[in-house]
Amino acid sequence: MNITKSILSFLIIIAFSFSINAQNAENPWAISVGADLINIQGDNVDSGLSFGAPALSLSRYIGAGLSVGVQYGLNNVKNNAEDLKYTSVDGIIKYNLTDGKIIPYLFAGYGITKFSPDGVEREGMFPSADSGRTTLGGVGVNIPIGDKLNVNVSTSYRGTSETNDSFNHLQHIVGLSYNFGAGDKDKDGVSDKKDECPDIPGLKEFNGCPDTDGDGIPDNKDRCPEEAGSEELQGCPDSDGDGIADNDDACPNKAGTKEMNGCPDSDGDGVADNVDKCIDIAGEIDNEGCPWEDLDNDGVPDKDDNCPDEKGSIANNGCPDEPTDLLNFISSDKSIVLFSASSSKLDSNDKTALDELKIILETYPRASLKIAGHASSDGSSRYNQTLSDKRAASVKEYLVSKGINGDRLDTIGYGEDKPIGDNNTVKGRANSRRVNINRNAKMTIN
């Protein structure tokens, strides 16, 4: 027993100087080869510690620290000066207590143990005369000495209820175990447990994932695995250097801004060049980057202009403002043209007033006027009707001669029907010989 304690102490000291690659999901299979030390227990037993070989085992990790396997051992045992050949075959279940650098474990099993006298041959692998069914339990430790190589030390108590030549005994095993069989479907040297891309061969530095474009970013983290890019853009290129990855950039070959999805805005109107139909002219977002049409150039776009063919004001929705000066003119005495008896000729004062009216009408090109001619009661009514028509026509002809479109000027003669004064007086008749574009005139602003 002192020899066993010494061996165990020595191996435990060694264990602290190595890293471990234990039997686990990455290396599920373990095969062990070693030697066993047998010590028979019980009454009428005189046996020391017997050293023998081989002790073999094969096990498979099944998860949660548990492994199952089989164990086979041979030895030569001496008891009361009798030499016995020792053979054991067991089914084992093992539980790892930790997953640290050193892995202690508990194990239990059930099997058959044979103690056969040396020189005695009996039929069968485990004849009942020498064999006993055995229940066992023990502790052990795996100690790494290489990448997948471990020193394995265990001790167990093996009990039997057989009354024949089988014995209760201690079995100590010292051996080497090799862990293998880690899954590696893509054969890239990275076990499936650690492989982040288990179906595609990759590189160890990228946990088994490839780097197809060689940009230092593994494909599983690379948004553009077939085009070399930068880490800042998750492996995607940026051809125009605007900080927006090409696959997110609506204009990958022209530097732009994030607000414009990577495109420039040459005219600064808030519409990116790739959708702007007037790249060099600032326009409206709702009009595809082009300015709204304004045929009369009054600053009110045609779509909002109530008078699209005539300059107006923004305040009046594109139409000219109220013709205040024209209204003031026809409200003044200047709008009354007086004539001599039986005459339709204009004098110089009349022409001066009409010249002023002409200028005002040019300011309001859509304004139209009605010119009403009148006569006094002198003469016959038919004569007076004709005279009133001539007087209205003479005013219109003068304005037309000054460039005013005749279509804007309607004339009418009222004859002697609308006197302005008493036709029985000289003054009344003089005031009625007139053209009136004042209160009786009808003006239309289109």
C-alpha positions in Angstrom: 0.0 0.0 0.0 2.9 2.4 0.7 4.1 1.9 -2.9 0.7 2.8 -4.2 0.5 6.0 -2.1 3.9 7.0 -3.3 3.0 6.6 -7.0 -0.2 8.5 -6.5 1.6 11.4 -4.7 4.2 11.6 -7.4 1.7 11.7 -10.3 -0.4 14.3 -8.6 2.6 16.6 -8.2 3.4 16.1 -11.9 -0.1 17.0 -12.9 0.2 20.7 -11.8 2.9 21.4 -14.4 0.8 20.5 -17.5 -2.3 21.8 -19.3 -5.1 19.4 -20.0 -7.0 18.1 -23.0 -9.6 16.0 -21.3 -12.1 13.4 -22.5 -15.1 15.6 -23.4 -17.4 16.5 -26.2 -14.4 17.6 -28.3 -12.5 14.4 -27.7 -15.3 11.9 -26.8 -13.3 8.7 -27.1 -10.5 7.6 -24.8 -8.4 4.4 -24.9 -6.2 3.5 -21.9 -3.3 1.2 -21.6 -1.6 0.5 -18.3 -0.8 -1.8 -15.5 -2.9 -2.9 -12.5 -2.0 -3.6 -8.9 -4.2 -6.2 -7.1 -4.6 -6.6 -3.4 -6.9 -9.4 -2.2 -9.1 -8.6 0.8 -10.9 -10.9 3.3 -10.4 -13.6 6.0 -7.8 -16.4 5.5 -6.1 -14.2 3.0 -2.3 -13.7 2.9 -1.6 -11.6 -0.2 0.6 -8.6 -0.9 0.3 -6.1 -3.7 0.6 -7.8 -7.0 1.8 -5.9 -10.1 0.5 -7.0 -13.6 -0.3 -6.0 -17.1 -2.1 -5.1 -19.2 -5.0 -3.1 -18.0 -7.0 -1.9 -21.0 -10.1 0.3 -21.3 -12.2 2.0 -24.0 -14.8 4.7 -23.1 -17.0 7.2 -24.7 -18.0 10.6 -23.3 -21.8 11.0 -23.4 -22.2 14.5 -21.9 -22.7 16.2 -18.6 -19.4 14.8 -17.3 -20.5 11.2 -17.9 -18.6 8.5 -19.8 -19.4 4.8 -20.4 -17.0 2.1 -21.4 -15.4 -1.3 -20.8 -12.4 -2.3 -18.9 -10.1 -5.4 -19.1 -7.3 -6.4 -16.8 -4.8 -9.2 -16.3 -2.5 -10.0 -13.4 -0.7 -12.7 -11.5 -1.8 -12.8 -7.8 -0.2 -14.8 -5.0 -2.4 -15.9 -2.0 -1.2 -18.1 0.8 1.7 -19.2 -1.5 -0.7 -20.1 -4.3 -0.2 -18.5 -7.7 -3.5 -17.3 -9.2 -4.1 -15.9 -12.7 -6.3 -12.8 -12.5 -8.6 -11.7 -15.3 -11.4 -9.1 -15.1 -13.9 -7.7 -17.6 -16.2 -4.9 -16.5 -18.7 -2.4 -17.8 -17.9 1.1 -16.4 -19.7 4.4 -15.9 -17.6 7.4 -15.0 -18.4 10.9 -13.8 -15.9 13.8 -14.0 -16.0 15.9 -10.8 -14.5 19.0 -12.5 -13.4 20.2 -15.9 -10.3 22.0 -14.7 -6.6 21.3 -15.4 -6.8 18.1 -13.4 -9.9 16.0 -13.7 -10.8 13.7 -10.7 -13.6 11.4 -11.3 -15.8 8.7 -9.7 -16.6 5.5 -11.4 -18.7 2.4 -10.8 -19.3 -0.8 -12.7 -20.3 -4.4 -12.9 -18.5 -7.3 -14.4 -16.8 -10.7 -13.9 -13.5 -11.4 -12.2 -11.6 -14.7 -12.4 -8.9 -16.1 -10.0 -7.7 -19.3 -11.5 -5.0 -21.5 -10.0 -1.8 -21.5 -12.0 -1.5 -24.6 -14.1 -5.2 -25.5 -13.8 -7.1 -25.3 -17.1 -10.9 -25.3 -17.1 -13.3 -25.0 -20.0 -14.7 -21.5 -20.9 -13.4 -18.0 -20.6 -14.8 -17.5 -17.1 -15.6 -20.9 -15.5 -17.8 -20.7 -12.5 -15.4 -22.5 -10.3 -12.9 -19.6 -10.5 -15.1 -16.6 -11.4 -17.4 -14.3 -9.6 -19.8 -11.5 -10.6 -18.3 -8.3 -9.4 -19.6 -4.9 -8.4 -17.1 -2.2 -8.2 -16.7 1.5 -7.3 -13.7 3.8 -7.1 -12.0 7.1 -7.7 -9.5 8.2 -10.2 -7.7 11.2 -11.8 -6.6 12.1 -15.3 -3.4 14.0 -15.5 -2.3 15.6 -18.8 1.2 15.1 -20.2 0.6 16.1 -23.8 -2.0 17.4 -26.3 -4.4 14.4 -26.0 -2.3 12.2 -23.8 -3.0 11.8 -20.1 -1.7 9.8 -17.2 -4.6 7.9 -15.6 -4.5 6.7 -12.0 -7.4 5.0 -10.3 -8.3 2.8 -7.4 -11.4 0.8 -6.8 -12.9 -1.7 -4.4 -14.3 -4.8 -6.2 -16.7 -6.9 -4.2 -18.3 -10.3 -5.0 -21.0 -12.3 -3.4 -19.8 -15.6 -4.8 -18.8 -18.2 -2.3 -16.4 -20.1 -4.6 -12.8 -19.1 -5.2 -13.5 -15.5 -6.1 -12.3 -12.7 -3.8 -13.1 -9.2 -2.8 -10.1 -7.1 -3.7 -8.7 -3.7 -4.4 -7.6 -2.8 -7.9 -5.2 0.1 -8.6 -4.5 1.0 -12.2 -1.7 3.3 -13.5 -1.7 3.9 -17.3 -1.8 6.3 -20.2 -5.0 7.3 -21.9 -5.4 8.9 -25.3 -8.4 11.0 -26.1 -9.6 11.1 -29.7 -12.5 11.2 -32.0 -13.4 14.9 -31.9 -16.0 15.7 -34.5 -14.5 17.8 -37.4 -17.0 17.5 -40.3 -15.1 20.0 -42.5 -11.7 18.5 -41.8 -10.1 21.9 -41.1 -8.4 20.9 -37.9 -10.9 22.7 -35.6 -13.3 20.4 -33.7 -17.0 20.9 -34.4 -17.4 22.0 -30.8 -15.2 25.0 -31.3 -15.8 25.4 -35.0 -18.1 28.4 -35.7 -18.4 27.2 -39.3 -18.5 23.4 -38.9 -19.7 22.7 -42.4 -17.1 24.9 -44.2 -13.3 24.4 -44.0 -11.7 27.4 -42.3 -8.8 28.7 -40.3 -7.9 28.1 -36.7 -7.4 31.8 -36.0 -11.0 32.4 -37.0 -12.4 29.5 -35.0 -12.8 27.3 -38.1 -14.4 29.9 -40.4 -12.9 30.8 -43.8 -11.8 34.3 -44.9 -12.6 34.1 -48.6 -11.6 37.6 -49.5 -8.5 37.7 -47.3 -9.4 40.9 -45.5 -8.8 39.6 -42.0 -12.5 39.3 -41.3 -13.9 35.8 -41.2 -16.8 35.1 -43.5 -19.3 34.5 -40.7 -18.7 38.1 -39.6 -18.1 39.6 -43.1 -21.1 41.3 -44.8 -19.1 41.1 -48.0 -17.3 37.8 -47.8 -16.2 37.8 -51.5 -14.9 41.5 -51.5 -12.1 42.7 -49.4 -13.2 45.5 -47.0 -12.5 47.2 -43.7 -13.4 46.2 -40.2 -15.2 49.4 -39.7 -17.6 48.5 -42.5 -17.9 44.8 -41.4 -15.7 43.6 -44.2 -17.3 45.6 -47.1 -15.4 47.8 -49.5 -16.0 51.6 -49.9 -14.9 52.5 -53.4 -15.6 56.2 -53.2 -14.2 56.6 -49.6 -17.3 58.3 -48.2 -17.6 56.0 -45.2 -20.6 54.1 -46.6 -20.1 50.5 -47.7 -20.6 49.9 -51.4 -23.5 47.5 -50.9 -25.3 50.3 -48.9 -24.2 53.1 -51.2 -26.7 54.2 -53.9 -23.8 55.9 -55.6 -20.8 53.7 -54.9 -18.4 55.5 -57.3 -19.3 59.1 -56.2 -18.6 60.3 -52.6 -21.7 61.4 -50.9 -23.4 61.6 -47.5 -25.3 59.3 -45.3 -28.4 61.5 -45.5 -28.3 61.0 -49.3 -27.6 57.2 -49.1 -24.1 57.7 -50.2 -24.9 60.0 -53.1 -23.9 63.7 -53.6 -26.3 66.6 -53.8 -24.6 68.9 -56.3 -27.2 71.7 -56.2 -27.9 71.4 -52.4 -31.6 71.1 -52.8 -32.0 68.1 -50.6 -32.5 65.7 -53.5 -29.7 63.2 -54.2 -28.1 63.4 -57.6 -29.1 59.9 -58.5 -32.8 60.8 -58.4 -32.5 64.6 -59.1 -33.7 65.4 -62.7 -32.1 68.9 -62.4 -28.7 68.1 -60.9 -27.3 71.6 -61.4 -30.4 73.6 -60.5 -31.8 73.7 -57.0 -35.4 72.5 -57.1 -38.1 71.0 -55.0 -38.2 67.5 -53.4 -41.8 67.0 -54.6 -40.7 67.8 -58.2 -37.8 65.4 -58.4 -35.3 68.1 -57.7 -36.4 70.5 -60.4 -37.9 74.0 -59.8 -41.6 74.3 -60.4 -42.5 76.0 -63.8 -43.3 79.7 -63.5 -44.1 81.0 -67.0 -44.8 84.6 -66.0 -41.7 84.7 -63.7 -43.6 86.2 -60.8 -42.2 83.9 -58.2 -45.4 81.9 -57.9 -45.2 78.4 -59.6 -47.7 77.7 -62.2 -49.3 75.0 -60.1 -50.2 77.5 -57.5 -50.7 80.6 -59.8 -54.2 81.7 -60.3 -52.9 83.9 -63.2 -50.1 81.8 -64.7 -49.8 83.9 -67.8 -49.7 87.2 -66.1 -47.2 88.5 -63.5 -48.7 88.9 -60.1 -47.8 88.9 -56.5 -47.2 86.1 -54.1 -49.7 87.7 -51.7 -52.4 87.6 -54.5 -51.7 84.0 -55.5 -49.8 85.0 -58.7 -52.4 87.5 -59.9 -51.8 91.2 -60.1 -52.7 93.2 -57.1 -55.9 95.3 -57.0 -55.4 98.2 -59.6 -55.6 100.9 -57.0 -54.3 103.7 -59.3 -56.7 102.7 -62.1 -59.6 102.7 -59.6 -58.5 106.1 -58.3 -58.4 107.4 -61.9 -61.9 106.4 -62.8 -63.1 107.8 -59.5 -61.7 111.2 -60.4 -62.8 114.0 -62.7 -60.1 112.9 -65.2 -62.4 110.0 -66.3 -65.0 112.4 -67.6 -64.4 113.7 -71.1 -66.6 116.7 -72.1 -67.4 117.6 -75.7 -68.6 120.7 -77.4 -72.2 120.7 -78.9 -72.6 118.4 -81.8 -68.9 117.4 -81.5 -66.9 114.2 -80.9 -63.5 115.7 -81.1 -61.0 115.5 -78.2 -59.1 118.6 -77.1 -55.6 118.7 -75.6 -56.8 118.4 -72.0 -58.8 115.3 -72.9 -55.8 113.7 -74.6 -53.6 114.5 -71.6 -56.0 112.6 -69.3 -56.3 109.7 -71.7 -52.5 109.5 -72.0 -52.4 109.0 -68.2 -55.1 106.4 -68.5 -53.0 104.6 -71.2 -50.0 104.3 -68.9 -52.2 102.9 -66.1 -53.7 100.4 -68.5 -50.3 99.2 -69.5 -49.6 98.4 -65.9 -52.7 96.2 -65.8 -52.7 94.4 -69.1 -55.7 92.3 -68.2 -57.9 95.2 -67.2 -60.8 96.0 -69.5 -63.0 99.1 -69.5 -66.4 100.1 -70.7 -66.6 103.6 -72.3 -70.1 105.2 -72.2 -71.0 108.0 -74.6 -73.7 110.6 -73.8 -75.5 113.6 -75.4 -77.7 116.4 -74.4 -81.3 116.8 -75.5 -80.4 119.2 -78.2 -81.5 117.7 -81.6 -83.4 114.6 -82.3 -83.0 111.5 -80.2 -81.7 109.5 -83.2 -79.1 112.2 -83.8 -78.1 112.2 -80.2 -77.8 108.4 -80.1 -75.4 108.5 -83.1 -73.5 111.4 -81.5 -73.1 109.5 -78.2 -71.8 106.5 -80.1 -69.2 108.7 -81.9 -68.0 110.3 -78.7 -67.4 106.8 -77.1 -65.7 105.6 -80.3 -63.4 108.7 -80.4 -62.1 107.9 -76.8 -61.5 104.3 -77.7 -59.8 105.2 -81.0 -57.4 107.5 -79.2 -56.4 104.8 -76.6 -56.0 102.2 -79.4 -53.8 104.7 -81.3 -51.6 104.8 -78.2 -51.1 101.0 -78.2 -54.0 99.8 -76.0 -55.7 96.6 -77.4 -59.2 97.5 -78.6 -60.5 94.2 -77.3 -60.0 95.6 -73.8 -62.3 98.6 -74.5 -66.1 98.2 -74.8 -68.1 101.2 -76.0 -71.7 102.1 -75.7 -73.8 105.1 -76.5 -76.8 106.1 -74.4 -77.9 109.1 -76.5 -79.8 111.6 -74.4 -81.3 109.0 -72.0 -78.8 109.6 -69.1 -78.2 113.3 -68.7 -75.9 114.4 -65.9 -77.8 117.6 -65.4 -81.0 119.4 -66.3 -81.4 119.6 -70.0 -83.5 122.7 -69.7 -80.4 124.7 -68.6 -77.3 125.6 -70.5 -75.1 124.1 -67.8 -77.0 120.9 -67.6 -76.9 120.4 -71.3 -73.1 121.1 -71.4 -72.3 118.6 -68.6 -74.3 115.9 -70.5 -72.2 116.2 -73.7 -69.7 113.7 -72.4 -67.9 110.3 -72.4 -68.0 108.8 -68.9 -65.5 106.2 -67.7 -66.1 107.0 -64.2 -68.7 105.6 -62.0 -70.8 104.4 -64.9 -67.9 102.6 -66.5 -67.7 98.8 -66.0 -64.1 97.5 -65.4 -63.2 93.8 -65.5 -59.9 92.4 -64.1 -59.5 88.8 -65.3 
